[in-house]
Every structure is written in C-alpha cells, then in structure tokens.
Amino acid sequence: MFVGPCANPTVLASALLAYGHTHRSADPTDAASAFRRGLAIAQANGDRQMESVHAMNLASLSVVHAAPVDALEFSGLAIRTYFDSGSLAYVSGPLGILAALFDRLGDYEPAAVISAFADTPVSHATYPEIVTAIAHLREVLGDETYESFA
C-alpha cells in the first residue's frame, strides 16, 4: 500500500484513491484499506469531494464482494455528502451502487426504481456493476416491468 509523508491531505487522499483503483481487482482487501485510509483523511480535513469518492468506491467493493451492510453504509454516506454539497449530478453513482446492492439481495423492484436515477453514461463508465445490475433487472423483471418501475 502507498506509504510516505505528504503535507497535502487532498494529494494523499487522491493518491490512495488511485492506488485503490489500480488494486481493486487484483487485491480488493488492499484496495479497500487504501479507500478507508483515504476516507479517514478526507473526513479529518473536511474534504467532502474526496470523502464522497472514497465512500463510493468502498460501497462498490462491498457490493461486488458481498458485504451488504458496508455497501449500504458507504452508499448512504456518498449520497448524503453529494446531496448536502448540492452536487446532485454526482448522486447517480452512489444511487447506482445502491441499486446494484438491492439487485444482489433480490429486492428487484426497489433496485429498478433506484436504477432509473443511476442510468447515466458517467455512472456506467465509472461503476460497471451498475450496468450489470440494470441488465440483470431487465432479465429478471422483463423489459416492460423494468420500465414501469424505472
């Protein structure tokens, strides 16, 4: 994991974000550790943007690796920080992760409703589990039923 002194907490949180992204597939535990450390640094320094991004990445890892309580907690944190800051356009990412969580848990109707808010090119490109969840919801519910909820 990234180690070393850094005078600027945003730079350190950003470096931990990059480290987490590059290790999320090969070593999810190490990636989660980097995201948690970045989250703590962001929270300690009032950096709401980095707080949201690290929370979303922790939620994403939690959905993929079947840790639903963590996924819910970190999705909620990201949604709150984006909403409170007025960055409503960015709420699509954590909402998509939340939809993916509900899909994984078999709660298809709420997943479909929430997925409508996450069906954006940016959220699709950033968190592929959103695309996977929407495809699965369409398969399980059928296109017509999915569309009625979304």
Backbone as CSV, one residue per row, in Angstrom:
resi,resn,N_x,N_y,N_z,CA_x,CA_y,CA_z,C_x,C_y,C_z
1,MET,0.833,-1.168,0.000,0.000,0.000,0.000,0.879,1.234,0.000
2,PHE,0.311,2.345,-0.478,1.034,3.609,-0.536,1.452,4.029,0.862
3,VAL,2.706,4.377,1.011,3.228,4.839,2.289,4.133,6.021,2.009
4,GLY,4.157,6.962,2.898,5.073,8.084,2.747,4.456,9.363,3.250
5,PRO,5.299,10.311,3.607,4.802,11.578,4.124,4.223,12.432,2.993
6,CYS,3.232,13.175,3.322,2.628,14.082,2.353,2.014,15.235,3.136
7,ALA,2.395,16.452,2.809,1.910,17.619,3.535,0.486,17.996,3.137
8,ASN,0.059,17.615,1.953,-1.253,17.993,1.462,-2.216,16.811,1.572
9,PRO,-3.216,16.889,2.459,-4.114,15.758,2.652,-4.932,15.401,1.405
10,THR,-5.274,16.375,0.579,-6.023,16.067,-0.635,-5.169,15.283,-1.625
11,VAL,-3.887,15.622,-1.697,-2.982,14.877,-2.572,-2.848,13.440,-2.066
12,LEU,-2.713,13.280,-0.758,-2.594,11.933,-0.190,-3.887,11.138,-0.417
13,ALA,-5.039,11.771,-0.174,-6.317,11.083,-0.408,-6.461,10.712,-1.883
14,SER,-6.002,11.570,-2.775,-6.058,11.284,-4.212,-5.128,10.140,-4.591
15,ALA,-3.950,10.119,-3.996,-3.005,9.025,-4.265,-3.579,7.695,-3.776
16,LEU,-4.227,7.706,-2.620,-4.852,6.491,-2.104,-6.018,6.058,-2.983
17,LEU,-6.727,7.014,-3.544,-7.799,6.703,-4.481,-7.234,6.002,-5.719
18,ALA,-6.172,6.556,-6.268,-5.537,5.950,-7.445,-5.021,4.552,-7.119
19,TYR,-4.404,4.405,-5.965,-3.900,3.097,-5.545,-5.049,2.097,-5.436
20,GLY,-6.132,2.521,-4.800,-7.288,1.631,-4.650,-7.845,1.195,-5.991
21,HIS,-7.945,2.140,-6.925,-8.458,1.797,-8.259,-7.558,0.794,-8.971
22,THR,-6.274,0.972,-8.854,-5.362,0.077,-9.570,-5.280,-1.302,-8.930
23,HIS,-5.736,-1.439,-7.693,-5.645,-2.723,-6.989,-6.999,-3.376,-6.709
24,ARG,-8.088,-2.751,-7.136,-9.415,-3.254,-6.772,-9.713,-4.648,-7.300
25,SER,-9.158,-5.016,-8.444,-9.384,-6.369,-8.982,-8.364,-7.366,-8.465
26,ALA,-7.107,-6.956,-8.444,-6.029,-7.873,-8.052,-5.983,-8.125,-6.550
27,ASP,-6.269,-7.100,-5.761,-6.189,-7.226,-4.306,-7.260,-6.352,-3.655
28,PRO,-8.527,-6.811,-3.676,-9.619,-5.988,-3.150,-9.452,-5.600,-1.685
29,THR,-8.833,-6.461,-0.895,-8.630,-6.143,0.519,-7.679,-4.959,0.666
30,ASP,-6.606,-4.962,-0.094,-5.655,-3.858,-0.064,-6.286,-2.584,-0.612
31,ALA,-7.086,-2.732,-1.675,-7.784,-1.575,-2.248,-8.736,-0.974,-1.218
32,ALA,-9.488,-1.819,-0.535,-10.416,-1.332,0.491,-9.667,-0.612,1.605
33,SER,-8.519,-1.130,1.973,-7.707,-0.483,3.003,-7.267,0.918,2.549
34,ALA,-6.872,1.036,1.293,-6.474,2.344,0.755,-7.667,3.292,0.741
35,PHE,-8.836,2.807,0.301,-10.029,3.655,0.274,-10.437,4.078,1.693
36,ARG,-10.329,3.158,2.650,-10.677,3.505,4.040,-9.724,4.560,4.597
37,ARG,-8.461,4.410,4.302,-7.478,5.401,4.767,-7.742,6.752,4.098
38,GLY,-8.018,6.738,2.798,-8.342,7.975,2.085,-9.600,8.627,2.635
39,LEU,-10.601,7.810,2.963,-11.840,8.322,3.550,-11.563,9.002,4.881
40,ALA,-10.776,8.363,5.719,-10.450,8.937,7.030,-9.705,10.265,6.882
41,ILE,-8.770,10.329,5.955,-8.012,11.567,5.720,-8.958,12.655,5.226
42,ALA,-9.830,12.323,4.290,-10.778,13.301,3.746,-11.713,13.814,4.841
43,GLN,-12.221,12.915,5.662,-13.127,13.327,6.732,-12.412,14.201,7.760
44,ALA,-11.189,13.853,8.092,-10.428,14.633,9.071,-10.113,16.041,8.576
45,ASN,-10.092,16.215,7.268,-9.725,17.509,6.692,-10.893,18.236,6.037
46,GLY,-12.100,17.685,6.171,-13.285,18.341,5.635,-13.359,18.360,4.120
47,ASP,-12.706,17.409,3.475,-12.712,17.335,2.014,-13.885,16.472,1.579
48,ARG,-15.043,17.109,1.357,-16.274,16.386,1.074,-16.215,15.627,-0.255
49,GLN,-15.524,16.195,-1.251,-15.416,15.521,-2.544,-14.664,14.199,-2.394
50,MET,-13.498,14.240,-1.769,-12.723,13.006,-1.572,-13.468,12.045,-0.655
51,GLU,-14.187,12.573,0.324,-14.982,11.726,1.214,-16.016,10.951,0.400
52,SER,-16.706,11.654,-0.490,-17.729,11.010,-1.318,-17.133,9.965,-2.244
53,VAL,-16.035,10.300,-2.887,-15.421,9.382,-3.852,-14.910,8.117,-3.157
54,HIS,-14.266,8.287,-2.028,-13.782,7.104,-1.303,-14.959,6.268,-0.788
55,ALA,-16.019,6.925,-0.312,-17.197,6.191,0.157,-17.829,5.406,-0.992
56,MET,-17.925,6.027,-2.180,-18.498,5.312,-3.327,-17.662,4.103,-3.701
57,ASN,-16.361,4.245,-3.665,-15.505,3.107,-4.014,-15.601,1.996,-2.979
58,LEU,-15.727,2.367,-1.721,-15.920,1.351,-0.686,-17.278,0.661,-0.853
59,ALA,-18.297,1.425,-1.209,-19.617,0.832,-1.461,-19.552,-0.120,-2.644
60,SER,-18.868,0.295,-3.690,-18.736,-0.540,-4.887,-18.041,-1.859,-4.565
61,LEU,-16.933,-1.785,-3.861,-16.232,-3.012,-3.470,-17.122,-3.889,-2.593
62,SER,-17.882,-3.261,-1.722,-18.743,-4.018,-0.818,-19.850,-4.743,-1.560
63,VAL,-20.408,-4.120,-2.596,-21.435,-4.780,-3.402,-20.831,-5.976,-4.120
64,VAL,-19.701,-5.759,-4.754,-19.052,-6.811,-5.544,-18.619,-7.977,-4.661
65,HIS,-18.196,-7.676,-3.437,-17.660,-8.718,-2.555,-18.623,-9.099,-1.435
66,ALA,-19.907,-8.866,-1.677,-20.987,-9.353,-0.806,-20.862,-8.922,0.653
67,ALA,-20.715,-7.618,0.849,-20.740,-7.059,2.196,-21.862,-6.021,2.233
68,PRO,-23.129,-6.484,2.287,-24.263,-5.576,2.112,-24.362,-4.455,3.145
69,VAL,-24.011,-4.716,4.387,-24.106,-3.662,5.403,-23.129,-2.533,5.076
70,ASP,-21.907,-2.888,4.717,-20.924,-1.875,4.330,-21.372,-1.133,3.078
71,ALA,-21.909,-1.858,2.110,-22.367,-1.229,0.865,-23.456,-0.202,1.156
72,LEU,-24.373,-0.544,2.022,-25.451,0.374,2.387,-24.895,1.588,3.130
73,GLU,-24.013,1.339,4.067,-23.425,2.430,4.853,-22.654,3.410,3.959
74,PHE,-21.789,2.888,3.109,-20.958,3.757,2.285,-21.759,4.429,1.169
75,SER,-22.770,3.749,0.632,-23.649,4.391,-0.357,-24.375,5.561,0.282
76,GLY,-24.894,5.339,1.467,-25.593,6.404,2.191,-24.697,7.601,2.464
77,LEU,-23.464,7.338,2.861,-22.513,8.421,3.115,-22.256,9.227,1.849
78,ALA,-22.026,8.544,0.733,-21.764,9.242,-0.534,-22.986,10.042,-0.977
79,ILE,-24.168,9.469,-0.863,-25.383,10.185,-1.245,-25.547,11.440,-0.394
80,ARG,-25.368,11.302,0.919,-25.514,12.457,1.817,-24.508,13.562,1.510
81,THR,-23.248,13.193,1.317,-22.247,14.238,1.094,-22.469,14.944,-0.236
82,TYR,-22.823,14.201,-1.275,-23.122,14.853,-2.557,-24.377,15.718,-2.453
83,PHE,-25.424,15.199,-1.829,-26.666,15.956,-1.695,-26.433,17.221,-0.876
84,ASP,-25.775,17.086,0.264,-25.529,18.237,1.137,-24.687,19.318,0.468
85,SER,-23.816,18.910,-0.444,-22.960,19.884,-1.116,-23.636,20.491,-2.347
86,GLY,-24.802,19.980,-2.710,-25.503,20.484,-3.885,-25.040,19.842,-5.188
87,SER,-24.208,18.819,-5.093,-23.686,18.133,-6.282,-24.620,17.002,-6.687
88,LEU,-25.842,17.360,-7.038,-26.858,16.352,-7.317,-26.542,15.506,-8.541
89,ALA,-25.808,16.052,-9.487,-25.460,15.276,-10.683,-24.617,14.055,-10.334
90,TYR,-23.840,14.150,-9.269,-22.956,13.053,-8.894,-23.653,11.985,-8.058
91,VAL,-24.874,12.243,-7.639,-25.605,11.273,-6.822,-25.929,10.009,-7.620
92,SER,-25.873,10.080,-8.956,-26.193,8.907,-9.777,-25.269,7.731,-9.476
93,GLY,-24.009,7.982,-9.191,-23.065,6.895,-8.885,-23.453,6.107,-7.650
94,PRO,-23.564,6.779,-6.487,-23.943,6.009,-5.297,-25.349,5.427,-5.373
95,LEU,-26.267,6.103,-6.084,-27.593,5.507,-6.253,-27.508,4.235,-7.087
96,GLY,-26.652,4.251,-8.104,-26.457,3.049,-8.916,-25.862,1.908,-8.121
97,ILE,-24.938,2.239,-7.249,-24.339,1.214,-6.394,-25.396,0.658,-5.450
98,LEU,-26.255,1.538,-4.943,-27.352,1.095,-4.083,-28.315,0.183,-4.862
99,ALA,-28.610,0.547,-6.107,-29.467,-0.305,-6.953,-28.808,-1.668,-7.168
100,ALA,-27.499,-1.671,-7.395,-26.780,-2.938,-7.573,-26.846,-3.783,-6.301
101,LEU,-26.777,-3.136,-5.154,-26.897,-3.862,-3.887,-28.278,-4.513,-3.771
102,PHE,-29.334,-3.733,-4.018,-30.683,-4.298,-3.937,-30.879,-5.427,-4.950
103,ASP,-30.310,-5.265,-6.135,-30.385,-6.334,-7.135,-29.722,-7.595,-6.600
104,ARG,-28.542,-7.435,-6.035,-27.789,-8.579,-5.499,-28.556,-9.278,-4.373
105,LEU,-29.295,-8.484,-3.597,-30.062,-9.039,-2.477,-31.408,-9.615,-2.913
106,GLY,-31.762,-9.444,-4.191,-33.028,-9.967,-4.691,-34.201,-9.031,-4.498
107,ASP,-33.962,-7.807,-4.114,-35.011,-6.793,-3.971,-35.120,-6.037,-5.290
108,TYR,-35.740,-6.688,-6.282,-35.693,-6.200,-7.654,-36.507,-4.937,-7.899
109,GLU,-37.663,-4.817,-7.272,-38.487,-3.637,-7.528,-37.804,-2.352,-7.051
110,PRO,-37.344,-2.292,-5.797,-36.639,-1.064,-5.387,-35.360,-0.829,-6.203
111,ALA,-34.703,-1.915,-6.575,-33.495,-1.773,-7.398,-33.829,-1.118,-8.724
112,ALA,-34.938,-1.530,-9.338,-35.336,-0.961,-10.626,-35.700,0.519,-10.488
113,VAL,-36.428,0.857,-9.434,-36.814,2.258,-9.212,-35.565,3.126,-9.053
114,ILE,-34.653,2.699,-8.211,-33.441,3.468,-7.951,-32.542,3.519,-9.183
115,SER,-32.513,2.448,-9.947,-31.615,2.386,-11.108,-31.921,3.463,-12.137
116,ALA,-33.168,3.927,-12.185,-33.523,4.977,-13.148,-32.689,6.234,-12.923
117,PHE,-32.370,6.526,-11.675,-31.579,7.716,-11.351,-30.093,7.506,-11.634
118,ALA,-29.704,6.260,-11.801,-28.286,5.931,-11.997,-27.959,5.593,-13.440
119,ASP,-28.947,5.638,-14.287,-28.756,5.223,-15.678,-28.170,6.382,-16.486
120,THR,-26.901,6.699,-16.199,-26.204,7.795,-16.874,-24.886,7.281,-17.439
121,PRO,-24.391,7.888,-18.495,-23.108,7.449,-19.054,-21.955,7.508,-18.054
122,VAL,-21.936,8.534,-17.219,-20.834,8.663,-16.253,-20.871,7.540,-15.228
123,SER,-22.047,7.253,-14.680,-22.125,6.180,-13.682,-21.839,4.823,-14.318
124,HIS,-22.257,4.625,-15.553,-21.976,3.361,-16.253,-20.479,3.183,-16.450
125,ALA,-19.801,4.251,-16.853,-18.364,4.167,-17.122,-17.560,3.993,-15.844
126,THR,-18.044,4.565,-14.765,-17.286,4.551,-13.517,-17.497,3.276,-12.715
127,TYR,-18.733,2.792,-12.682,-19.061,1.627,-11.857,-19.788,0.585,-12.703
128,PRO,-19.039,-0.359,-13.276,-19.653,-1.345,-14.179,-20.718,-2.216,-13.514
129,GLU,-20.705,-2.326,-12.206,-21.732,-3.143,-11.550,-23.124,-2.532,-11.737
130,ILE,-23.196,-1.230,-12.038,-24.487,-0.602,-12.306,-25.056,-1.145,-13.617
131,VAL,-24.219,-1.221,-14.640,-24.637,-1.765,-15.938,-25.073,-3.219,-15.775
132,THR,-24.297,-3.977,-15.029,-24.617,-5.389,-14.785,-25.953,-5.520,-14.061
133,ALA,-26.175,-4.676,-13.061,-27.424,-4.739,-12.298,-28.623,-4.396,-13.181
134,ILE,-28.501,-3.358,-13.994,-29.620,-2.978,-14.862,-29.934,-4.094,-15.855
135,ALA,-28.904,-4.697,-16.432,-29.120,-5.815,-17.367,-29.805,-6.979,-16.653
136,HIS,-29.359,-7.266,-15.426,-29.960,-8.361,-14.668,-31.408,-8.046,-14.305
137,LEU,-31.674,-6.809,-13.916,-33.043,-6.421,-13.575,-33.969,-6.550,-14.782
138,ARG,-33.481,-6.152,-15.952,-34.284,-6.298,-17.176,-34.559,-7.780,-17.463
139,GLU,-33.567,-8.613,-17.200,-33.724,-10.054,-17.437,-34.726,-10.665,-16.464
140,VAL,-34.585,-10.329,-15.182,-35.429,-10.922,-14.147,-36.866,-10.397,-14.225
141,LEU,-37.014,-9.094,-14.400,-38.338,-8.474,-14.392,-39.002,-8.442,-15.765
142,GLY,-38.192,-8.531,-16.801,-38.689,-8.307,-18.155,-38.618,-6.820,-18.461
143,ASP,-38.395,-6.502,-19.720,-38.215,-5.101,-20.101,-39.413,-4.227,-19.733
144,GLU,-40.604,-4.719,-19.989,-41.801,-3.909,-19.733,-41.967,-3.617,-18.240
145,THR,-41.820,-4.644,-17.402,-41.951,-4.443,-15.966,-40.824,-3.562,-15.437
146,TYR,-39.602,-3.814,-15.915,-38.472,-2.965,-15.508,-38.785,-1.496,-15.821
147,GLU,-39.231,-1.239,-17.046,-39.529,0.145,-17.462,-40.632,0.761,-16.602
148,SER,-41.596,-0.031,-16.182,-42.692,0.515,-15.360,-42.175,0.963,-13.992
149,PHE,-41.172,0.263,-13.462,-40.586,0.666,-12.179,-39.570,1.788,-12.357
150,ALA,-38.781,1.703,-13.394,-37.740,2.704,-13.633,-38.349,3.986,-14.172
